[in-house]
Amino acid sequence: MKWMQKLCRPTVSAFGDESKVADVKFAKSSDLIFIITALICALLGGTIQPTVLLIGGWITDLYLTNGNTIGDEEFLKSVLTLIYAGLGFGVITLVLALIQGICIQRGTSRILDNLRKEFLGAILRQDANWLDKNPSGGITCQLNENIEIISDGLGNKCCMLVRGFAMFTSSIIACAFINWQLTFITFTMGPVSAFVLHLLTKVNELTNSELMTLSSQSHAIIEESILNVRTVQACNGQNFMISKLRKVNEQIKKFYNKSTFWAGFFDGLALFVIYFITGISLFFGCRLYFDGQISKAGDVILIVNTICVTGYFLGLLGPHMSSLQRAATSFQLLYKTIASAPKTEGKEGESKVFSAKGNIEFKNVRFKYATRDKEVLRGLSLEVLPGQTIALVGTSGCGKSTSIGLLTKLYRASEGEILIDGQNIDMLDAKCLRQQIGVVQQEPKLFDGTIIENIKLGRNVDQKTIQTAAEIANASSFIEKLENGYETRLGPGGVQLSGGQKQRICIARALVTSPSILLLDEATSALDSHNEVIVNKALTKASEGRTTIIIAHRLSSLKNVDRIYVLDQGKTQEIGKHDELIALGGIYAKLARSQEIEQSSKKDWEREELRRAEKMKKKSRNVEIIEPNSTILQEHEHNFVGSIITENEQEQKISFSGIAKLMNYLPKHPKMLALIILLSIPRAIELCSYGLGMSFAFNTLQRTKEDYMTWNWITLGEQTLAGLTFWTLQATLMYLCGWIANEVMNEVKESILNEVLNKPIPYFDNPETSPSACVSRIISHAHNCYACLDHRASRFIMFIAGTVFSLLLAFPFVWELGLLGLGITILLTIFSLHFVSVAHKAHSEKSKMDKSGEFAVEIVEHIRSIKLLAVEGYFEDRFADYLKISERYENKIGLISSLNFAVTQSYVFACDMLLFFVGTLLIYHGRYTPDKIFLAFNGAQMSAWGVMYFSPWFPEIIRGSASANQIFSLFEKNKNPEFSGKEKPEIKGGVVVEDLTFAYPATPHRNVCEELSLNIPKGHSIALVGASGCGKSTIISMLERFYAPKAGKIAIDKNDISVIDVNYLRQNIAVVGQEPVLFNASIRENITIGLDDIPLEEVQNACKVANAANFIESFPLGYDTPVGEGGASLSGGQKQRIAIARAIIRKPNILLLDEATSALDTQSEEIVQKALRSATTGRTSIIVAHRLSTVQHCDTIYYISRGAVAEYGTHAELVAMNSKYARLVAAQSLT
C-alpha cells in the first residue's frame, strides 16, 4: 500500500533524484487525524462486532443444555443478561461506526481536493512538449474519473477492510480461549482468503492499468468532439466521432472482460474456501465434542459461526480489494504526472527578479518539435532594439509562431541562444519572463466569466487601467453599449461574440499590465480593416517605449513598422522596411503584389456595370440608412442571467429512475440477461445454505455418540457442495454482469455522444449546458453508473432475494420470529430509504452547484493561453474556490451516509438480540422447542446479516442512479422542433435571404440581423464584408442551420431551409471557418470526416487544390500522419489548408468561407484563392473576409452594417461609390 502512504503522509518527495526534491503535500495534519480516528474506530468496531456472535453462541449453548426446561427462571435470567450486553455493544458499535464514517469522509475529501489542486498545478507547470504528447481529454479524464476511482478506494472501503480484518482477528482471539484446536482449523480460512485476494490484485494489476489508459482515450474523444461540436455538425462527422469512440470501447471491452473474469474467479474461490472450511470446522468440531475435547455443545456452533461469519465478511471484501487496486493504479497515473512536473516551471538557478528593457536577440537558433521529424528553425538570427517594432513575415510553417513560443519559453531551443537585454532566457524564470510580455495569439481564447474578469485575470490592475486598455484595443465602444457593460458575462469561450470582438478583448488583456515586450501573433487577423487601422494606431501608440514583435499575413498592417524580417525555411532571408523590401523585388515584394487591391476608375466601374447587367438582372436596392461615421455594431448583450435551466424538483427526490433508464438497454442482450436471471436464483440462497449448514450441525450435536456421524457427513457435504456451487455461480455471474455492464455503458456513452453531437447549437449557448458542462457531466458521472449494472447490482438483487428466502426459512418453523424479522427488516429499509433520499437530494444539489469539473475542462483546454499570460495562480485559486463549494455538499452527504452506515452496522445487534429475546420467551412458555427456535432464528438472523453485508454497496447504487439521471438528462433537455425538418429536395445552389431578423436565444431583445435580404443566384460568388460583429458569421451559421431565424426566412432553390433535413442540407454545404478545427486523428481522416469510402486519390487531389499536398507528402507517414490534439503538430496555415481540403473534397453545391484564408501566408493564400475560384465554378460561394484582396473578384460584394445590407455591388462599383467599402479598400492599400 505504498501509494496510500504517498497519498496520506504530509510530505513526499516527487522525485527519485534528491537534487530535484519537490515536496508534494496532499494531507494536512488535521486530515491525518481524521483518517487515523476513522481507522481506529473501524478497528474497534470490527473488534466489537463478533461479540454479537459470541453472545449468540452462549445463548445457543443455553438452548442446548437446559433450554428444554419450561418456566426455568435461571435460564431466562441468563439469556436476558446476555441480550442486554449485546444491546450495549450495539450502541457502542453505532457510535464508533458514525464517527468512522464522518471522519473518513472529511479526511479523504480534503486529501482528494488537495490531490486535484496539486494535479492541476502540475499540469500548469508542464512544458509545451509534454502538452503536445498528452491530449487534454486524457488530462481531464485523470482529473475527474481517476480521482473518483481513488475516492472510491480510499474512503469507506479502506475502513471496511480494516473492519473486516479486525472482526476476523478478534473472533480468532476470543474463540482461541474457548478451544484452540477448533479455532486453529477454522482460522485457516483467513490466510487462505487473504492469499486469494492477494492473487486477485496481482493478476489484475496490469489489466487495470491498461483500462485506465484506454478510459482516458475514450474520454479524450468525447471531450474533443463535444468541445468542437460546430465543426462536427458542419461536417456531418457525428458517426465518425462515434465510430472512433466505439473502436476504443472495443479495446476496453477486452480488458474489462478479462478483469471481471478474474475478479469473479477469485471472488468465487474465496466463497468456496469459506464454505469448505466451515464444513470441515463443523465436522471436526462435532467430533471433538463427542470425543470429549470440547465440553459444551454450544461452543462448536459458537466458534465456527463466529469465525466463519466474520470470515465470510472478509471474503466479501474481494471487490473492495479490486477497488483499492484500481485506486492504486489511478493514483500512480496521477502521481506520475505530478512527480514529472517541476516544482516551478524552470531550472534551478533561474533568476526570478527581472525587469526587461526589451532588447531581444536570436543567435543561430535551431528548433524541432518533439512530434515532428524536421527542424522548424534552422539557424534563425535576428535582433530587436528596445522600443523597436519589428514584423516576422513568411509562408505558413516557416517558424514565425514557433519563434514566439521559444521567446516565451513554452519551448526551449535545441541550439543557439535567445537573449533579452543580453541575458540568456534559459537563465530567467519562465513566469517572471512572461509577466514582462504581452501576447495576443492567432486564435483568441476567452474564459467563462465577465468581460472585466477576462481582461483582469486576477492581476493587480484597477478599473481605470482596464478601461484604458479596452479603449486602446477599440473594445470599449461595444462593451459600454452592453446593458451590464464590463460586468457582462461572456459564456464559455465567449461563445456568441464575433471573432473580432473576442480578439479585441484579448488585445486589451495583453495591454492591461503595460508589458515591456508585446508579441502580436496575427493579433488583428479577425478585425475588419477600419477597426484594424484604429487598433493598429492604438497599438503603435501603445508600442512607444516597448519592444513589439508582429506576426502578420496582412501586409497592409506592416507599412509603419521599423523593420521586417522575411523568414523562409527557418532562416531570415530578407530584412528591411516595407518600402525597402518592395523596392528589393524579392519574396516580400511578391507577397505584397498578390495582396494589392484594384483601385478602379469610374470608367472601370461603367464597364463593370455593363458586364454585370448582362450577367444578371439588377435587383432593387433596399439599403438601410445609417450614420455615415458609424462603423461599430451595437453588439448584442450576452448576459446569461435568467437563462439558467433550473433543475426539475423531481430530480431532488430519491428515484431509481436512473437505474430504470439503464435497464432499458438490457433487452438488447436477451440471452445474457436471461442467463444472469437464471443463475441469480440459486445464487440468492447462499445465506440460506449457510444457515442450513448451521442447523444441520445443531441437529448433529443433539444426536448420540453412536449415530451423530451420519448428520456430520451430511453437514460437511452440504457445505462443500454449496461452496463449489457458489464458486461456479459467482465466477459466472460476475463475468456476465461485468460483460453486460460494460456493453450497456459503452452503448450509453455512444448514444449520449450521438445525442449531444446532434443537439441544436443554441443548446450549448446556455452556461448550464455548455460544451464543457456536457463533457464534465459525462466524464464525471459515467463511472458511477457501473454500480447499477455490474456485480454490485447483482449482489443487491441477490441479498434482497436472500433476505426473503431466509425469512421464508423462519416462517414454517416459528412464524412469530419470521414476522418479527420481516418487521425489523422493513423498519431498517424505511430508515435507509430516508437517509438515501436526503443524500440523493444533496447529490442533486451538488451536481447543480459544483462547477469544478467543467472549470477544470476549461483550464485544460486553454492551458497554453494561461501559461503565456502567467496567470496560473489565478486559475488555481478559482479552482480551489469551486472545490470549497463542493466540499460543503460532500460534508452533508458524508454525514447522511455515515448515519446510514452506523445504523446498518449496529442493526445486527438489535435484530439478533430481539430475536433471541422473543425466541427465549417462546421456549420459556413452552410454545416451541429450542431446535425449531434455532432453525427459525438462523433464517431471520441471516436476513439481518445480509443487510449488513450489502449496506456498503447500497449508497453506490443510489449514487449510480443519480449519476445516470444526470447523464440521461442530456437526452431530455431542449428538444427543439425548429430543427426537425425532414425534406430532401434537390439542391442546386440558389440562395435567397428574405427580411431576416435574428437574435441569439440568450439575448432575444437584441437583434444581430435586422430585416437583412440577400439574393444569390446559383453558381455566383458573393462576399460579406463589414465591421467585426456586424452579423457576417451569423449569416453563415444560419445557413448551416445552427440557429433558426426570429423572423423572415432563408431559402435554397425556393425551399425554406427549415423544412430540409439538416444532415442532408449540410451534405450539400461545405464550410471553412475562421478558426480551423482538426481532430486527434490522421490527416486523411480529418479531411474525409463525415464521408464514406473516399479513395486516397481524391484526398490527394483535394489537398493539391488546397495547396496542402506538398507539406503533407513531406511527412514520413504522409496522409496517415496524426495531427495531434487540435492539430497541435501543424502550423496555423497548415491546419487551415487541411480544413480547406476538407471542404473541397465534399464537392458542395454551396461553399461557405468564413475567413477561410486568414491563417495563410500571402503566397499560399494566392494559390489557394485561385484554387478556390476554380473549385467554386458552377457552385454558389459565400465568402466572409476582412482581407479585401480575397474578395475583389466576387460577383457581388455586400457591405453589412448593423445587421443589414448597407451597400452592395461589384468591387469596381463599390470603389466608385467612394463610401464605406471604398474606405476599407483605402485602409488596406499597400501604396
Secondary structure, DSSP 8 states (H G I E B T S, - for coil): -HHHHHHHSS-EES-SSGGG--EE----HHHHHHHHHHHHHHHHHHHHTTHHHHHHHHHHHHHHHHTT-TT-HHHHHHHHHHHHHHHHHHHHHHHHHHHHHHHHHHHHHHHHHHHHHHHHHHHHHS-HHHHHHS-HHHHHHIIIIIHHHHHHHHTHHHHHHHHHHHHHHHHHHHHHTT-HHHHHHHHTHHHHHHHHHHHHHHHHHHHHHHHHHHHHHHHHHHHHHHHTHHHHHHTT-HHHHHHHHHHHHHHHHHHHHHHHHHHHHHHHHHHHHHHHHHHHHHHHHHHHHHTTSSS-HHHHHHHHHHHHHHHHHHHTTHHHHHHHHHHHHHHHHHHHHHHHS-SSSS-TT-B--------EEEEEEEE--TT-SS-SEEEEEEEE-TT-EEEEEESTTSSHHHHHHHHTTSS--SEEEEEETTEEGGGB-HHHHHHTEEEE-SS----SSBHHHHHHTT-S--HHHHHHHHHHTT-HHHHHTSTTGGG-B--GGGTTS-HHHHHHHHHHHHHTT--SEEEEESTTTTS-HHHHHHHHHHHHHHTTTSEEEEE-S-GGGGTT-SEEEEEETTEEEEEE-HHHHHHHTSHHHHHHHHH------HHHHHHHHHHHHHHS-----------TT--S--------TT------GGGGS---HHHHHHHTTGGGSHHHHHHHHHHHHHHTTHHHHHHHHHHHHHHHHTS-TTTHHHHHHHHHHHHHHHHHHHHHHHHHHHHHHHHHHHHHHHHHHHHHHHHHHTS-THHHHSGGG-HHHHHHHHHHHHHHHGGGTSHHHHHHHHHHHHHHHHHHHHTTT-HHHHHHHHHHHHHHHHHHHHHHHHHHHHHHHHHHH--HHHHHHHHHHTHHHHHHHT-HHHHHHHHHHHHHHHHHHHHHHHHHHHHHHHHHHHHHHHHHHHHHHHHHHHHHTTSS-HHHHHHHHHHHHHHHHHHHHHTTTHHHHHHHHHHHHHHHHHHHS---GGG---B-------EEEEEEEE--TT-TTS-SEEEEEEEE-TT-EEEEEESTTSSHHHHHHHHTTSS--SEEEEEETTEEGGGB-HHHHHHTEEEE-SS----SSBHHHHHHTT-SS--HHHHHHHHHHTT-HHHHHTSTTGGG-B--GGGTTS-HHHHHHHHHHHHHTT--SEEEEESTTTTS-HHHHHHHHHHHHHHTTTSEEEEE-SSGGGTTTSSEEEEEETTEEEEEE-HHHHHHHTSHHHHHHHHH---
